[in-house]
Every structure is written in C-alpha cells, then in structure tokens.
Amino acid sequence: MEPTADTALSTPSPNQPAFGSEVLQLTQKAIEKVKYFASQDPEAGKKGFRVYVQGGGCSGFQYGFNFDERRDGDTVVTASDIEVLVDPTSLPYLKGSTVDFMDDFRGSGFNVTNPNAKASCGCGTSFTV
C-alpha cells in the first residue's frame, strides 16, 4: 500500500468525515479501504493498521502503511472500528494528520494530510518538517 502523489500537502476528499483522535484520523473512504484490504488477507484481519514515517524519499521522510502487531510504546487510535497503530518515533511527525484514500487519474493509494509537513517533493510521497 504505497502513498500517491501529493501525499504530504493534499487535502482529504470533500465532505469526508474523519474518525480517530487528535493524534490521527482516517476518513470514511480510508476506513473502507483498510477493511477491504484486511478482508483480502486472513492474517491482516488479526492485526492493526500501522501508519508510520520512515527516512527516505527526496525530501527526507516518507509515509508507510501496513498491517502489524501492536508493539510496546505504540499509540493506538480507534477510527470507527479500525485499530490504528503509530510507533513512538512516527508520532510527532503524524500528530494531527488525516489519512484518506484517493483513487484518481494519478493512481490510487493512501494519502496523508499532514499539518507538520513544511514541503513535499515533486512526486508527493516524501516530505520535510
């Protein structure tokens, strides 16, 4: 599940309610896609949806998404009935962000609106804080 273009500085779909907390929110469309992906993999249904930041990309950081087990130190956010996991290193970079799912002419994938991002590279999958 790779992010799409305009990841760091884009806005969620219009009129999409977001669920979660002040730490992290998911739009209804993102929740539906997480449930869909989990339904396609029996092992994923037993795990949380991890949203994280890692070093890389041309701007310094990039987003990652996967199904994972809860680890010590994780912040757990409930968005609708999805358990979202954020590790302690990613938390300051993601705080206040909204995860959406976009499907348009550029492709499809999870998309993060991040108030902490100061700039994004041309491909939109990496950001600077």
C-alpha positions as CSV (number, residue, x, y, z in Angstrom):
1,M,0.0,0.0,0.0
2,E,2.0,2.9,-1.3
3,P,1.1,6.6,-0.9
4,T,0.1,8.5,-4.0
5,A,1.2,11.9,-5.5
6,D,0.6,15.0,-3.4
7,T,0.7,12.9,-0.3
8,A,2.1,15.4,2.2
9,L,0.3,18.6,1.2
10,S,-3.1,17.4,-0.2
11,T,-6.4,17.7,1.5
12,P,-8.9,14.9,2.3
13,S,-11.8,14.3,0.0
14,P,-14.5,16.9,0.3
15,N,-17.3,16.1,2.7
16,Q,-15.4,13.1,4.1
17,P,-15.9,12.8,7.8
18,A,-12.8,11.7,9.7
19,F,-12.7,9.3,12.6
20,G,-10.0,8.9,15.3
21,S,-8.5,11.4,17.7
22,E,-6.3,14.5,17.8
23,V,-3.4,12.1,17.2
24,L,-4.5,10.7,13.8
25,Q,-7.7,10.4,11.9
26,L,-8.9,8.3,9.0
27,T,-11.6,9.4,6.5
28,Q,-14.6,7.0,5.8
29,K,-13.0,6.1,2.5
30,A,-9.7,5.2,4.1
31,I,-11.6,3.1,6.7
32,E,-13.5,1.3,3.9
33,K,-10.2,0.5,2.1
34,V,-8.4,-0.7,5.2
35,K,-11.4,-3.1,5.8
36,Y,-11.3,-4.2,2.2
37,F,-7.5,-4.9,2.3
38,A,-7.9,-6.7,5.6
39,S,-10.7,-8.9,4.1
40,Q,-8.3,-10.0,1.3
41,D,-5.6,-11.3,3.7
42,P,-6.7,-13.5,6.6
43,E,-3.6,-12.6,8.6
44,A,-4.2,-8.9,8.2
45,G,-7.6,-9.1,9.9
46,K,-6.0,-10.0,13.2
47,K,-3.6,-7.1,13.1
48,G,-3.8,-3.3,13.5
49,F,-3.3,-0.8,10.6
50,R,0.1,0.8,11.1
51,V,0.7,4.3,9.8
52,Y,4.4,5.3,10.1
53,V,7.1,7.7,8.9
54,Q,10.5,6.5,7.7
55,G,13.6,8.2,6.4
56,G,13.8,8.2,2.6
57,G,12.4,9.9,-0.5
58,C,13.9,13.0,-1.9
59,S,12.6,15.3,0.9
60,G,13.8,13.3,3.9
61,F,10.7,11.4,5.1
62,Q,8.1,9.2,3.6
63,Y,4.9,7.5,4.8
64,G,4.3,3.8,5.2
65,F,1.2,1.7,5.8
66,N,0.9,-2.0,6.7
67,F,-0.9,-4.4,8.9
68,D,1.1,-5.2,12.0
69,E,1.0,-6.4,15.6
70,R,0.8,-3.9,18.4
71,R,4.2,-3.2,19.9
72,D,5.3,-1.7,23.3
73,G,5.1,2.1,23.1
74,D,2.6,2.2,20.2
75,T,-0.1,4.8,20.4
76,V,-3.4,3.1,19.5
77,V,-6.1,5.2,17.9
78,T,-9.6,3.7,17.2
79,A,-11.1,5.0,13.9
80,S,-14.6,3.6,13.5
81,D,-13.7,0.0,14.4
82,I,-10.2,0.1,12.9
83,E,-7.3,-0.1,15.3
84,V,-4.6,2.3,14.0
85,L,-1.1,1.9,15.4
86,V,1.6,4.7,15.5
87,D,5.1,4.0,16.8
88,P,6.7,6.5,19.2
89,T,9.2,7.7,16.6
90,S,6.5,8.5,14.0
91,L,4.1,10.0,16.4
92,P,5.5,13.6,16.5
93,Y,5.6,13.7,12.7
94,L,2.0,12.4,12.3
95,K,0.2,14.1,15.1
96,G,-2.9,15.9,13.7
97,S,-2.7,14.2,10.3
98,T,-5.6,12.7,8.4
99,V,-5.3,9.6,6.3
100,D,-7.6,9.4,3.2
101,F,-7.7,7.0,0.2
102,M,-7.5,8.6,-3.2
103,D,-8.4,7.0,-6.5
104,D,-8.0,9.2,-9.5
105,F,-6.1,9.6,-12.8
106,R,-2.8,9.7,-11.0
107,G,-3.4,6.3,-9.3
108,S,-4.7,5.1,-6.1
109,G,-3.4,4.8,-2.6
110,F,-3.5,6.2,0.9
111,N,-2.9,9.9,1.1
112,V,-1.9,11.9,4.2
113,T,-2.8,15.4,5.0
114,N,-0.1,16.4,7.5
115,P,-0.1,19.8,9.3
116,N,3.5,19.2,10.3
117,A,4.8,18.9,6.7
118,K,6.6,22.1,5.5
119,A,7.3,20.9,2.0
120,S,6.8,18.0,-0.3
121,C,8.9,16.7,-3.2
122,G,7.5,16.7,-6.8
123,C,6.3,13.1,-6.5
124,G,4.5,13.9,-3.3
125,T,5.5,10.7,-1.5
126,S,8.1,12.4,0.7
127,F,8.0,15.4,2.9
128,T,10.1,17.8,5.1
129,V,9.3,19.0,8.6
